Amino acid sequence: MSTATAELKTEPVVFKAQKHLPEIDTSYNLTDEAIEHFRTKGFVKLKNVLSREVLDYYGREITNWVHKLNRNTKPMEERDTYAKAFIQVGNIWTHSEIAKEFCFSRRLAKIASDLMGVKGVRMYHDQALYKEPSGGFTPWHADQFYWPLETVNTCTVWIPMQKTPLEMGPLSFAVGSHKIDIGRDLVISDESEKKISQALEAKKLPMDEGPFDLGEVSYHYGWTFHRAGPNKSKHSRSVMTIIYMEDGIRVAQPKNSAQENDLKGCLPGCKPGDMADSPINPVIYRT
C-alpha cells in the first residue's frame, strides 16, 4: 500500500464541539469586472473569499469525513487514470452538521447566483476532491456532461483548503470554452484528455493555469472545460466543491448512462420535466 493511500485511511478525528463562524454567511464584494469575466471567459478566480480560520475549521471536519467515507484504497500503481486523479466523496453535508453549515454558506451561494445572474440557487451536490501526494493529473472534461439538467445556469465553486501552488495540481481552465461545442460527449478519461486537448489547441483557446492563494476560490460554468496537473508535493491537495443550479431549473431526459446515474443519485424521485427540487437539492440562496 502506498504512503498516500495510508494517509487517507487514518482514523477520523472526533470533534466534540461545534462553533458557528458567521463569516460564511456574510456578503462578498463581487465586482462588475468579476461578473463579466465569469460570463465571457466561463470562470473566475476570486481572492480572499474565505479566511484561514474558516478553511481550517470546516476543512478539518470535511477531511474527517473524507477519511471515513473513502473507498478508493488501492495502491496508486494499481489505479486507472481517474482513480489516480483524486479521492472523491460526495454529499458530505448529509453526514455532518458542521459540513452542512459550510456547504449551505450564503456567502458562497450568493456569489454563484450573482455570477450567473439568477434569482436563486439550489445545491446539486457537494463533492470533496482530495489529490493525494503522487496523485495523477485530472483529464480535461466538462462537468455538465454528467448532469441531466435543461439549462446551462449551473456552476461549481472550487475551494482549496490550503494555498495551492502549481506543484499541487491547481485547477486550470480553457478560457471561453463554455461557448464552444466540442467534447461534450466525452466522459472524463484518457480519451477526453487527448481529444479535448487537441480540439482546444485547434480553436486556439488560451489557458489559465495559475496557482491559488489561501482563501482564493474559483467558479466555473458547467460547460467550461478544465483539468488539473498531478500533485508533486508531499501533502494532500484538499479541495471542497459545491455545485449550484438555478432555482427553478428542470430535469432533462438523460443523454448518457452517467446522467442516468446522476438522476437516481443526485435528483432522487425526480423525473424528466420535473423541477429539480428533491430533498437533497435545497435552496441555498434566494433573493
C-alpha positions in Angstrom: 0.0 0.0 0.0 1.3 3.4 -0.9 2.1 6.1 1.6 -0.6 8.4 0.1 -3.3 5.7 0.4 -2.3 5.0 4.0 -2.6 8.7 4.8 -6.2 8.7 3.8 -7.0 5.7 5.8 -6.1 7.4 9.1 -8.8 7.1 11.7 -11.2 10.1 11.6 -10.8 12.8 14.2 -13.7 13.1 16.6 -14.9 16.7 17.1 -16.6 17.2 20.4 -17.8 20.8 20.0 -19.3 22.9 17.2 -19.0 26.6 16.7 -20.6 28.9 14.2 -18.4 31.1 12.1 -20.7 33.9 10.8 -18.2 34.9 8.0 -19.6 32.1 5.7 -23.0 33.9 5.6 -21.8 37.5 5.1 -21.7 39.2 1.6 -18.6 39.2 -0.5 -17.7 42.3 -2.5 -18.2 40.9 -6.0 -17.2 43.4 -8.7 -18.8 44.0 -12.1 -15.4 43.0 -13.6 -15.5 39.6 -11.9 -19.1 39.0 -13.1 -18.1 40.0 -16.7 -15.0 37.7 -16.6 -17.1 34.8 -15.4 -19.7 35.2 -18.2 -17.3 35.8 -21.0 -14.4 33.6 -20.0 -16.5 30.8 -18.4 -14.8 31.0 -15.0 -13.5 33.5 -12.4 -10.9 33.2 -9.6 -11.7 35.3 -6.5 -9.3 36.3 -3.8 -9.9 36.4 -0.1 -13.3 34.8 -0.2 -12.7 32.7 2.9 -10.4 33.2 5.9 -7.8 30.8 7.3 -10.0 30.3 10.3 -12.9 29.2 8.2 -10.8 26.9 6.0 -9.1 25.3 9.0 -12.2 24.7 11.0 -14.5 23.4 8.3 -11.6 21.8 6.5 -10.8 19.6 9.4 -14.4 18.3 9.5 -14.6 17.7 5.8 -11.2 15.9 5.9 -12.6 13.8 8.7 -15.4 12.6 6.5 -13.2 12.0 3.5 -11.1 9.7 5.7 -14.2 8.0 6.9 -16.1 7.6 3.6 -13.2 7.0 1.2 -13.4 3.7 -0.7 -10.5 4.4 -3.1 -7.9 2.3 -1.2 -6.0 0.6 -4.0 -2.2 1.3 -4.2 -1.7 4.2 -6.6 0.1 2.0 -9.1 -3.0 -0.3 -9.4 -5.4 2.5 -10.2 -6.7 3.8 -13.5 -6.2 7.4 -14.6 -9.5 8.6 -13.0 -8.8 6.9 -9.6 -5.3 8.3 -9.6 -6.6 11.8 -10.0 -8.3 12.2 -6.6 -10.2 10.8 -3.7 -13.8 11.7 -4.4 -16.5 11.9 -1.8 -19.9 13.4 -2.4 -22.9 14.7 -0.3 -20.7 15.1 2.8 -23.3 17.6 4.1 -25.7 14.8 4.7 -23.3 13.2 7.2 -22.2 16.2 9.3 -23.9 19.3 10.7 -20.6 21.2 10.5 -20.0 20.2 6.9 -23.7 21.2 6.2 -23.1 24.6 7.6 -20.2 25.1 5.3 -22.0 23.7 2.2 -25.0 25.9 2.9 -22.9 29.1 3.1 -25.0 32.0 1.9 -21.7 33.8 1.0 -20.7 31.2 -1.5 -24.2 30.7 -2.8 -24.9 34.4 -3.4 -21.7 34.7 -5.4 -22.9 31.8 -7.6 -26.3 33.5 -8.0 -24.8 36.9 -8.8 -22.3 35.4 -11.3 -25.0 33.6 -13.2 -27.5 36.5 -12.9 -30.2 34.4 -11.4 -32.6 35.0 -8.5 -31.5 32.0 -6.5 -29.6 28.7 -6.5 -30.1 25.2 -5.3 -27.4 22.7 -4.4 -26.9 19.9 -7.0 -24.4 18.2 -4.7 -21.2 18.8 -2.8 -18.0 16.9 -3.5 -14.6 16.7 -1.9 -11.7 16.1 -4.3 -8.5 15.2 -2.5 -5.5 14.8 -4.7 -3.0 12.6 -2.8 0.7 13.0 -2.8 1.9 11.4 -6.1 -1.7 11.6 -7.3 -2.0 11.9 -11.1 -3.4 14.5 -13.4 -7.1 15.2 -13.8 -8.1 14.9 -17.5 -9.8 17.6 -19.5 -13.6 17.5 -19.0 -16.8 19.5 -18.6 -18.9 18.8 -15.5 -22.3 19.2 -17.2 -21.7 16.1 -19.2 -22.9 14.3 -16.1 -25.9 16.5 -15.2 -29.4 15.8 -16.6 -30.5 19.5 -16.4 -32.3 21.6 -19.0 -30.3 24.8 -18.9 -26.7 26.0 -18.6 -27.3 28.0 -15.5 -25.1 25.8 -13.4 -21.7 26.4 -11.8 -19.1 24.8 -9.5 -17.2 26.6 -6.8 -13.7 25.0 -6.3 -12.4 25.7 -2.8 -8.8 24.7 -1.9 -8.4 24.3 1.8 -4.8 25.4 1.6 -2.6 27.5 -0.6 -2.2 25.6 -3.8 1.0 26.1 -5.8 1.5 24.6 -9.3 3.2 21.6 -7.9 0.0 20.5 -6.1 -2.2 20.5 -9.2 -4.5 23.5 -9.1 -7.4 23.8 -11.4 -6.8 25.1 -14.9 -9.4 26.5 -17.3 -9.8 26.7 -21.1 -10.8 30.4 -21.5 -14.1 30.8 -23.2 -14.6 27.1 -23.7 -18.2 27.2 -22.3 -19.3 28.7 -25.6 -17.6 26.1 -27.8 -19.5 22.9 -28.7 -16.6 20.5 -28.5 -16.1 17.3 -26.5 -19.5 17.5 -24.8 -20.0 13.8 -25.3 -16.8 12.7 -23.6 -16.6 11.2 -20.1 -13.5 12.2 -18.1 -10.8 9.8 -19.2 -7.5 9.5 -21.1 -9.6 9.9 -24.3 -11.1 13.2 -23.1 -7.6 14.4 -22.2 -6.4 13.7 -25.7 -9.4 14.7 -27.8 -10.3 17.9 -25.9 -6.7 19.0 -25.7 -6.5 18.7 -29.5 -9.8 20.5 -30.0 -8.8 23.4 -27.7 -5.5 23.8 -29.5 -7.3 23.8 -32.8 -9.6 26.6 -31.5 -6.6 28.4 -30.2 -8.3 28.9 -26.8 -5.9 30.3 -24.1 -5.4 28.5 -20.8 -5.5 29.9 -17.2 -3.1 27.7 -15.2 -2.2 29.8 -12.2 -1.8 28.8 -8.6 -4.4 29.6 -5.8 -3.6 31.7 -2.8 -5.0 30.8 0.6 -8.6 31.9 0.6 -8.9 32.1 -3.1 -11.7 30.1 -4.8 -12.9 29.7 -8.4 -16.3 29.4 -10.0 -16.8 27.9 -13.4 -19.8 27.1 -15.6 -20.9 23.5 -16.1 -19.7 23.5 -19.7 -16.3 25.2 -19.0 -13.5 22.7 -19.8 -11.0 22.3 -17.0 -8.2 20.0 -15.9 -5.6 19.8 -13.1 -2.0 18.7 -13.1 -0.5 15.9 -10.8 0.3 16.5 -7.2 4.1 16.5 -7.0 4.2 17.8 -3.4 4.4 15.8 -0.1 1.0 17.0 1.0 -2.6 16.2 0.0 -4.3 18.8 -2.2 -7.5 19.1 -0.2 -10.4 20.7 -2.1 -14.1 21.0 -1.5 -16.6 21.8 -4.2 -20.2 22.8 -4.3 -22.3 22.5 -7.5 -25.1 25.1 -7.8 -28.0 25.1 -10.2 -30.5 27.9 -10.9 -33.6 27.7 -8.6 -36.4 26.6 -10.9 -34.3 24.5 -13.3 -36.0 21.4 -14.7 -34.7 17.9 -15.1 -33.8 16.9 -18.6 -34.0 13.5 -20.3 -30.7 11.8 -19.6 -28.4 11.7 -22.6 -26.0 9.1 -21.4 -25.5 6.5 -18.7 -23.7 9.0 -16.4 -26.7 11.2 -16.5 -29.0 8.3 -15.7 -26.9 7.5 -12.7 -26.9 11.2 -11.6 -30.7 11.3 -12.0 -31.0 8.5 -9.5 -28.4 9.6 -7.1 -28.5 13.4 -7.2 -32.1 14.0 -8.0 -33.9 11.2 -6.2 -37.6 11.0 -7.0 -37.4 13.5 -9.9 -38.4 12.6 -13.5 -37.6 14.4 -16.8 -39.6 17.6 -16.9 -39.9 17.9 -13.1 -38.5 20.8 -11.2 -35.1 19.8 -9.7 -36.1 20.0 -6.1 -35.6 16.7 -4.4 -35.0 16.6 -0.6 -31.2 16.7 -1.3 -31.4 19.7 -3.6 -32.3 22.5 -1.2 -32.4 26.2 -2.0 -29.2 27.7 -0.6 -29.8 31.3 -1.6 -32.8 33.2 -3.0 -33.2 37.0 -3.3 
